[in-house]
Amino acid sequence: MASTVLSGRSIVAATAAGALLLASACAAIESSRHRPGVISDGTFRPARDAATHYGPDPSRSCPAGGAIKLLADQLGDAARRGGRPPPGEDGRLCAAADTFLGWGEDESPPESVVTFVSSYFGLASPIQQVNIATIESEDTKVLAQRMYETAASFAANARQTRFGVATTRLKKNSTRVVLLLQDVAIELDPLPRRLGPGEQAALTGRLLGELQDPKVVSSDVRGQVSRPEQARGKQFRADVRCGEHPGRVQVEIRAQDPRAGGERTVATIPIACNTELPTAVAVGPTPGWPAEVAAQERKLFDIINAERTTAGLSALRWDDGIAKVAREYSESLRDQRIGADSRPVDIAERLRQLGVASPLVLLNPGLASSAEQAHERFLESPEHRANYMNPELTTGAVGLARATEPDGRPVVVVNELFIKELPPVDPQALRAELRAAIAKKRVEARAAPLSSDPALERLAQDYATGLAEAGGAPPKRAAEITAALNKRFRRVNLLTGAKAEPLELAQDPNVVAQGQLLGVGVAQGMHPVLGRNAAYVVVMVGTRR
């Protein structure tokens, strides 16, 4: 009988999925027990109930006997000969395999679908290999042998192989086959997939094999990252808490891997907080997803703002200049991938050239088969998610560049670029606040009170205006202002600066200097670090002649 080639896909979190060609078959499950997923209205929906927890699920089991038993025996014998742990069945993987019988095509589903189904059935990381094919046979021995060839190849490089299988008879001598393979890296204790407002749960478990020294990184609904300290060894523990806002907590577990020569991610766990868990996933681009690059950039930005506002954070403002820089950076990375003579764009320098400066600049760079998939990967990474959920951000944009991989697959380079811009200030109101803060500071320091002097006020304002006009450089009229001060006042203590929080200047020791008179100037302008709307403040404490 001719052998059958089974198409598979190896999927690893935050890594592009690559197609594999594998020979395989699968064990038979009685048709009465099948509950395959359904594709309808652009979505794939499992028919089986979703898991309530991550981790072991005693309620799910694989079918007994038949080809699956033959497979388990063959894999066990090969593992013992090689001195490896024997691969084992996993009821969650069998449930997922049965669900993928409804995929309907002899090819692996996209990464987004595999990630969704994995989480839906309580797996702590996406299924690594999905194999779907039609086998021209109903013989369990033939099916088991073909399945063995695929599973043995996977297990030869895995630490602890788990598998799930499902088959359905299409017609005489024709069987639809699904084989799922996973290299298990952690043993996770039961952890709820959903928490209500104010609820918390303990994330506990241990690393398997030679993995050591776990790290747990999580971002809460509002993107705040936490890294609870872990003891060296294999055990890990962290508390997962939900606040009042609906959204998602994203947990990532990392470990030292001797094979990889360093640290790698071994689990990615999303937990729904005060919201319903998804019950279906789009099988392609989300309905209404635009085809044009510029429209896709805006769409991603809208997705980010929707998540921010749901979590109670302010929406970000789109900036065309930032979009231009993000797009240039994506294009430079694309050109590098295809071997063009291109250097990465210096983002900070390009922002300055366009008159955009900020004390906070955050970037999410990514590569994926689509812009939507790239952002999904950012969503699954606590650090990337923390970037676009940062409450200090005010402005941003997204830049895309399309590319083609050497094997002909289309990909897109995505860069999400965010900054913090200072809000416009009311100079008159800020001057009044500074005077009040200076008066309070002098009372605390037991210094004599100051009275406003019209001439000192005017000269302080002229100096502040000159600083703003010069972008922080000495004012053109600095010599003239100094001469006027020397003429009118016996001594003047001068304090100047631009800060993100202008009232901090009222805490400077110079504001309690000896003197009787006060002048305060405030002007708004561009600053090389603080950017637009920087408040230039000048405080003068003088003594009469």
Disulfide bonds with the S-S distance in Angstrom:
Cys62-Cys94 1.91
Cys242-Cys273 1.78
